[in-house]
Amino acid sequence: MSSKRVHFIAIGGSAMHNLAIALHQQGFDVTGSDDEIFEPSRSRLDRLGLLPDKLGWHPEDITSDIGAVILGMHARIDNPELKRAQELGIPVFSYPAYFHERTRNKTRVVIGGSHGKTTITSMIVHVLRHAGVEFDYLVGAQLEGFDCMVKLSDTAQVAIIEGDEYLASALEPLPKFHLYKPDIALISGIAWDHINVFKTFESYVDQFRKFIACIEPGGKLVYCAEDAEVKHLADEASAELPKVAYGVPAHRILDGRTILDTAMGEVPLQVFGRHNLQNLEGARHVCHLLGIGDGTFYPAIATFQGAARRLEKLAEVPGRAVYKDFAHSPSKLKATVQAVREQFPDRTLTACMELHTYSSLSEGFLDQYAGSMDAADRAIVFYDPHAVQLKRLPAIPAERIQQAFGRADVQVLTDPIAVMGAVRGGTVGKDVLLMMSSGNFGGLDLQALSEAFIA
């Protein structure tokens, strides 16, 4: 990689466009291509002059002066630009492999798990920044105060990485977190996901077993001992691997605020829920391994407001509040609903989720949602028939969804306007609304819905 020109095939992806921006900021000559680019990637690339002049794949733009090509998962194995790069002998990387190459001589912290990894990574990044520690990073969510969620430097000695288990690229069809080779690895929890890739729960769990095997010699494993699958993998791992277990720390809830009870005294938090307390404790142990003590950690974490779309407050007036969350898988859904229930025990809780991903819309996976919304007083499930068609899946009858969730009173809706009416129709006084999806509820304006709910 002697040349400082880097070309991105499928530059519009979330991590891909952030990495492109990070290299541009470091002085690299960055070019890219894609067949479609959505917001916010489009505007962010355009602002820096990195947006491709035209959509599509253009092999004539691949020339021998390119030092590296970074291949996104969206690009197929027969991509004409990829084939041209291979003909010219240009090194081709997935973005995880490229990030590892650039952080080869740093201490790499990789946060893995079916849920919580974005939040834990964000917590660690927040604390290190608060402590004045220089670090590289790769995070999946936008954080307040960061203009780009990837950073690479020549001077940082530490790299904090959110380790996704989805596949890296068509050339490297293995989980991304296998490619980072951590010095410190964390596993937050395991719950079957990405069923279009991992057809059985056992094959999915095995990816985390392999992740542990990827830990560098002398490295350490931090793991949530309250997750049975994670604990089993930690127990079966080599006895020579140093392991640090964690769980939910001592705490209490007072007037809708969660307060940690620590050896250093009370620490009021701006986040809540057992899963977030687990995340916090995992982040604390990673920070310890990086030399950050509790005297620095607790004051910093007290100011942490959460990662984008993770129990994010949209609106609040006395007695009413609206939150949105990225939750979509059964385990995330259950943890998020339970967290809001525990935080507001005296309010009527309306929980609305969108079936949006390939997994959630699949007949063979639906039963995994059993009991996931039981803690809500009112449960609403929305899905967009167009999304079902795009994923080439059969339509789902409302009765089948009610059966899967184990609640005959679940409202099943396919019209965003009907969602607006349904969430407003059940308000009785002291209420809290929780909107959960990795999509956008068919284009529903959540801010307008929030204002209507609390009015």
C-alpha atoms as one frame of an Amber mdcrd trajectory, in Angstrom:
protein
   0.000   0.000   0.000   2.685   2.467  -1.003   0.195   4.662  -2.890  -2.080
   6.946  -0.859  -4.925   6.471  -3.313  -7.704   4.193  -2.015 -10.812   3.198
  -3.948 -14.046   2.043  -2.279 -16.350  -0.341  -4.138 -19.822   0.190  -2.561
 -18.769   3.380  -0.766 -22.300   4.195   0.424 -22.443   1.668   3.273 -22.562
   2.892   6.864 -19.076   1.787   7.875 -17.675   2.104   4.336 -18.470   5.797
   3.934 -17.199   6.556   7.443 -13.908   4.805   6.668 -13.694   6.730   3.379
 -14.150  10.002   5.282 -11.559   8.976   7.877  -8.951   8.257   5.178  -9.783
  11.521   3.405  -9.213  13.384   6.676  -5.878  11.608   7.002  -4.731  12.903
   3.627  -5.497   9.925   1.397  -6.782  10.380  -2.153 -10.171   8.664  -1.823
 -12.448   7.623  -4.698 -15.486   5.370  -4.698 -18.423   3.868  -6.527 -21.858
   2.433  -5.777 -25.086   1.592  -7.581 -27.213   3.446  -4.984 -26.345   5.732
  -2.077 -28.854   6.740   0.576 -28.877   9.370   3.301 -27.042  10.252   5.436
 -24.113   8.727   3.515 -24.935  10.692   0.374 -24.849  14.154   1.972 -21.803
  13.391   4.087 -19.798  12.189   1.077 -21.012  15.063  -1.078 -19.977  17.655
   1.519 -16.370  16.440   1.317 -16.268  15.976  -2.449 -16.232  12.172  -2.154
 -19.612  11.427  -3.750 -19.172   9.532  -7.055 -19.988  11.637 -10.131 -22.248
   8.903 -11.438 -23.862   5.764 -10.021 -22.854   2.293 -11.145 -19.618   0.363
 -11.590 -16.907   1.757 -13.860 -13.913  -0.576 -14.317 -12.128   2.052 -16.446
 -11.678   4.081 -13.238  -9.604   1.302 -11.689  -6.000   2.123 -12.551  -2.597
   0.889 -11.457  -1.888   3.949  -9.296  -4.464   2.767  -6.732  -2.737   1.442
  -3.616  -5.722  -0.447  -2.180  -9.303  -1.309  -3.049 -11.786  -1.718  -0.196
 -14.706  -3.990  -1.065 -18.077  -3.534   0.643 -20.455  -6.399   1.416 -22.984
  -4.909  -0.996 -20.657  -5.619  -3.963 -20.965  -9.009  -5.666 -18.104 -11.351
  -6.489 -18.507 -10.585 -10.223 -18.328  -6.798  -9.741 -16.527  -5.393 -12.829
 -14.401  -2.991 -10.758 -13.316  -5.837  -8.496 -12.373  -7.969 -11.500 -10.332
  -5.111 -12.951  -8.513  -4.567  -9.641  -7.652  -8.274  -9.519  -6.344  -8.159
 -13.100  -4.053  -5.253 -12.153  -2.859  -6.983  -8.973  -4.135  -4.216  -6.688
  -4.515  -5.357  -3.067  -8.229  -5.833  -2.226  -9.474  -5.681   1.362 -12.802
  -5.882   3.128 -13.110  -2.898   5.465 -12.469  -5.055   8.592  -9.323  -6.507
   7.015  -8.139  -3.027   6.021  -8.810  -1.662   9.512  -6.799  -4.537  11.008
  -3.953  -3.878   8.595  -3.828  -0.240   9.656  -3.987  -1.091  13.404  -1.675
  -4.086  13.302   0.751  -2.580  15.832  -1.883  -1.175  18.203  -3.805  -2.699
  21.121  -7.095  -3.714  19.496 -10.224  -3.883  21.651 -13.060  -5.689  19.841
 -16.591  -5.636  21.258 -18.748  -8.549  20.076 -22.200  -9.863  20.922 -25.694
 -10.184  19.492 -26.787  -7.118  21.440 -25.165  -4.258  23.313 -21.976  -4.010
  21.275 -22.683  -0.543  19.881 -23.525   0.793  23.335 -20.497  -0.798  25.019
 -18.174   0.464  22.286 -19.728   3.917  22.602 -19.299   3.887  26.394 -15.606
   2.995  26.120 -15.035   5.671  23.473 -16.844   8.217  25.664 -14.732   7.404
  28.728 -11.415   7.411  26.841 -12.242  10.756  25.297 -13.198  12.122  28.722
  -9.849  10.852  30.071  -7.856  12.516  27.278  -6.599   9.214  25.833  -5.772
   9.168  22.114  -7.344   6.216  20.288  -8.488   4.975  16.899 -12.022   3.652
  16.595 -14.698   2.058  14.463 -18.253   2.399  15.825 -21.587   1.543  14.212
 -23.700   4.413  15.610 -23.345   8.152  15.423 -22.181   9.661  18.724 -22.670
  13.198  19.917 -19.503  15.233  19.446 -18.076  12.960  16.704 -18.307  14.006
  13.061 -17.116  10.617  11.819 -17.447   7.205  13.452 -14.137   5.856  12.133
 -10.718   7.219  12.983  -7.266   6.029  11.950  -4.072   7.763  13.006  -0.343
   7.189  13.013   0.057   8.036  16.701  -2.718   6.308  18.724  -1.667   3.126
  20.498  -5.208   1.790  21.057  -8.051   0.949  18.630 -11.640   0.461  19.836
 -13.711  -1.616  17.411 -17.364  -2.642  17.285 -17.167  -6.231  16.061 -20.111
  -7.214  13.877 -20.751 -10.917  13.242 -22.206 -10.307   9.759 -20.104 -11.286
   6.737 -17.226  -9.037   5.650 -17.366  -9.153   1.838 -17.935 -11.408  -1.156
 -14.200 -12.199  -1.148 -14.115 -12.793   2.610 -17.466 -14.416   3.468 -16.754
 -14.766   7.167 -17.862 -12.688  10.157 -16.240  -9.268  10.385 -15.153  -9.741
  13.981 -12.981 -12.709  13.012 -10.741 -10.356  11.034  -9.812  -7.836  13.741
  -7.735 -10.268  15.875  -8.352  -8.646  19.282  -5.911  -8.137  22.117  -8.928
  -7.515  24.355 -12.206  -9.155  23.330 -15.623  -8.660  24.916 -18.772 -10.748
  24.355 -21.974  -9.192  25.679 -24.543 -11.864  24.854 -25.591 -14.432  22.276
 -29.053 -14.673  20.722 -29.635 -16.164  17.259 -29.485 -13.519  14.522 -28.705
 -13.257  10.788 -30.581 -16.492  10.048 -30.174 -15.903   6.306 -26.449 -16.581
   6.850 -26.362 -18.797   9.957 -29.096 -21.354   9.377 -28.995 -22.903  12.851
 -28.475 -21.518  16.334 -25.493 -23.849  16.755 -23.730 -22.459  13.677 -24.343
 -18.929  14.957 -22.911 -19.714  18.402 -19.884 -21.284  16.738 -18.951 -17.888
  15.247 -18.386 -16.588  18.788 -16.346 -19.673  19.652 -14.136 -18.862  16.652
 -14.001 -15.209  17.736 -12.510 -16.276  21.072  -9.978 -18.376  19.156  -8.975
 -15.213  17.225  -7.743 -13.475  20.407  -4.037 -12.715  20.059  -1.521 -14.554
  22.292  -1.406 -12.761  25.627  -4.860 -11.283  25.031  -7.843 -11.267  27.393
 -11.563 -12.072  27.265 -14.188  -9.961  29.047 -17.610 -11.630  29.075 -21.128
 -11.352  30.506 -21.454 -14.238  32.937 -25.226 -13.680  33.180 -25.653 -14.938
  29.602 -25.686 -18.751  29.668 -24.330 -19.221  26.133 -21.499 -16.729  26.654
 -20.575 -18.289  30.002 -20.493 -21.739  28.396 -18.074 -20.552  25.689 -15.885
 -18.803  28.266 -15.801 -21.921  30.444 -14.775 -24.141  27.537 -12.073 -21.727
  26.317  -8.419 -22.422  27.097  -7.540 -22.195  30.782  -4.498 -20.150  29.743
  -6.723 -17.351  28.400  -7.224 -14.663  31.081 -10.973 -14.036  31.526 -12.924
 -11.294  33.279 -16.605 -11.938  34.050 -19.198  -9.229  34.642 -22.913  -8.807
  35.363 -25.391  -6.174  36.545 -23.786  -3.843  39.132 -25.515  -2.747  42.348
 -28.035  -0.007  41.629 -31.442   1.415  42.452 -34.105   3.434  40.653 -35.272
   6.660  42.296 -37.919   8.898  40.699 -37.245   7.522  37.220 -33.447   7.867
  37.545 -31.022   4.930  37.820 -28.269   5.353  40.418 -25.198   3.140  40.752
 -24.137   2.168  44.265 -20.333   2.041  44.130 -17.405   2.022  46.538 -16.908
   5.643  45.514 -20.486   6.603  46.375 -23.631   7.141  44.341 -23.324   7.654
  40.580 -26.537   8.948  38.911 -26.829   7.791  35.290 -28.478   9.157  32.177
 -29.119   5.657  30.786 -31.255   2.898  32.282 -32.210  -0.773  32.007 -30.521
  -3.990  33.158 -28.993  -4.501  29.727 -27.438  -1.023  29.813 -26.110  -1.666
  33.323 -24.511  -4.866  32.032 -23.083  -2.885  29.125 -21.683  -0.303  31.530
 -20.006  -2.956  33.671 -18.446  -4.575  30.608 -17.125  -1.188  29.482 -15.726
  -0.560  32.979 -13.694  -3.782  32.902 -12.330  -3.023  29.435 -11.326   0.440
  30.615  -9.547  -1.138  33.600  -7.519  -3.284  31.190  -6.598  -0.091  29.337
  -5.403   1.569  32.542  -8.518   3.656  33.302  -9.500   3.374  36.980 -12.903
   3.854  38.595 -11.973   7.365  39.702 -11.940   8.364  36.041 -14.556   5.931
  34.754 -17.523   6.802  36.966 -17.498  10.607  36.497 -17.204  10.047  32.746
 -19.949   7.432  32.460 -22.312   9.638  34.481 -22.361  12.017  31.498 -22.979
   9.294  28.881 -26.340   9.882  27.195 -26.446   6.736  25.073 -25.742   5.797
  21.479 -28.018   7.045  18.706 -31.327   5.133  18.499 -30.587   3.191  21.706
 -33.352   4.128  24.184 -33.215   7.635  22.773 -35.730  10.047  24.309 -37.802
  11.769  21.630 -40.153  13.795  23.823 -41.192  14.209  27.442 -43.633  16.166
  29.573 -44.566  15.434  33.204 -46.162  11.978  33.242 -45.490  11.120  29.579
 -42.454  10.208  27.514 -41.568   8.737  24.124 -38.456   6.649  23.426 -37.135
   5.018  20.291 -34.740   2.100  20.129 -32.937   0.073  17.473 -34.304  -3.144
  19.030 -35.608  -5.618  16.455 -34.364  -9.097  17.398 -36.266 -11.024  20.118
 -33.581 -10.648  22.790 -33.128  -6.913  22.160 -36.887  -6.406  22.109 -37.415
  -8.185  25.421 -34.553  -6.366  27.164 -35.663  -2.947  25.929 -39.333  -3.385
  26.846 -38.360  -4.724  30.276 -35.980  -1.794  30.841 -38.720   0.778  30.205
 -41.166  -1.213  32.325 -38.759  -1.217  35.307 -37.913   2.460  34.882 -41.575
   3.563  34.754 -43.531   0.985  36.796 -46.457   3.351  37.412 -47.112   4.258
  33.758 -49.080   2.580  30.997 -46.467   1.235  28.598 -47.288   1.066  24.889
 -44.636  -0.841  22.930 -44.612  -0.723  19.125 -42.111  -2.669  17.042 -41.498
  -3.117  13.324 -40.774  -6.472  11.734 -38.203  -5.292   9.216 -35.177  -7.573
   8.882 -34.969 -10.801   6.882 -34.926 -12.761  10.143 -37.917 -11.054  11.744
 -40.062 -11.481   8.623 -39.222 -15.187   8.207 -41.840 -17.772   9.095 -39.217
 -20.092  10.568 -37.943 -17.403  12.961 -41.140 -15.713  14.143 -41.663 -18.004
  17.137 -38.429 -16.674  18.651 -40.483 -13.573  19.585 -42.622 -15.480  22.109
 -42.964 -13.415  25.301 -40.719 -10.600  24.072 -43.391  -7.918  24.604 -45.095
  -9.332  27.688 -43.895  -6.468  29.910 -45.882  -3.940  27.851 -49.479  -3.034
  28.681 -50.226  -2.534  24.997 -48.332  -4.233  22.166 -48.363  -3.148  18.521
 -46.516  -4.898  15.677 -46.085  -3.152  12.334 -44.700  -4.494   9.083 -44.531
  -2.983   5.622 -45.901  -5.395   2.971 -43.452  -3.818   0.502 -40.518  -4.928
   2.681 -41.867  -8.489   2.625 -42.044  -8.386  -1.172 -38.516  -6.996  -1.485
 -37.176  -9.848   0.619 -39.216 -12.314  -1.472 -40.965 -13.727   1.572 -44.614
 -14.815   1.862 -47.153 -12.461   3.471 -47.680 -12.931   7.217 -51.279 -13.192
   8.489 -52.040 -11.141  11.597 -53.097 -14.280  13.470 -49.668 -15.824  12.853
 -47.916 -12.796  14.398 -50.220 -12.867  17.419 -49.463 -16.563  17.839 -45.719
 -15.978  17.565 -45.676 -13.211  20.177 -47.927 -15.221  22.456 -50.427 -12.357
  22.868 -53.900 -12.444  21.373 -54.197  -8.698  22.059 -51.257  -7.707  19.849
 -52.390  -5.152  17.276 -50.919  -6.050  13.880 -50.769  -3.103  11.463 -49.431
  -2.592   7.938 -50.281   1.106   7.472 -48.047   3.813   9.067 -51.065   6.119
   9.500 -52.822   3.371  11.450 -49.787   3.196  13.750 -50.158   6.904  14.500
 -53.792   6.379  15.458 -53.158   3.240  17.473 -50.449   4.691  19.740 -52.558
   7.784  20.464 -55.784   5.879  20.964 -54.720   4.018  24.074 -53.340   6.861
  26.174 -55.033   7.173  29.556 -52.926   9.529  31.684 -49.432   8.618  32.819
 -48.027   6.927  29.726 -44.771   5.969  28.054 -44.407   5.024  24.387 -41.588
   2.853  23.077 -40.973   2.661  19.296 -38.582  -0.104  18.233 -37.184  -0.833
  14.769 -34.065  -1.066  12.631 -36.198   0.444   9.847 -38.399   3.533   9.670
 -41.972   2.287  10.178 -42.807   2.783   6.501 -41.639   6.410   6.544 -43.573
   7.396   9.688 -42.488  10.752  11.150 -41.547   9.721  14.684 -41.059  13.288
  15.835 -44.598  14.200  14.791 -45.910  11.036  16.412 -44.054  11.899  19.642
 -45.491  15.383  19.770 -48.982  14.014  19.194 -48.529  11.377  21.920 -47.479
  13.781  24.658 -49.921  16.559  23.673
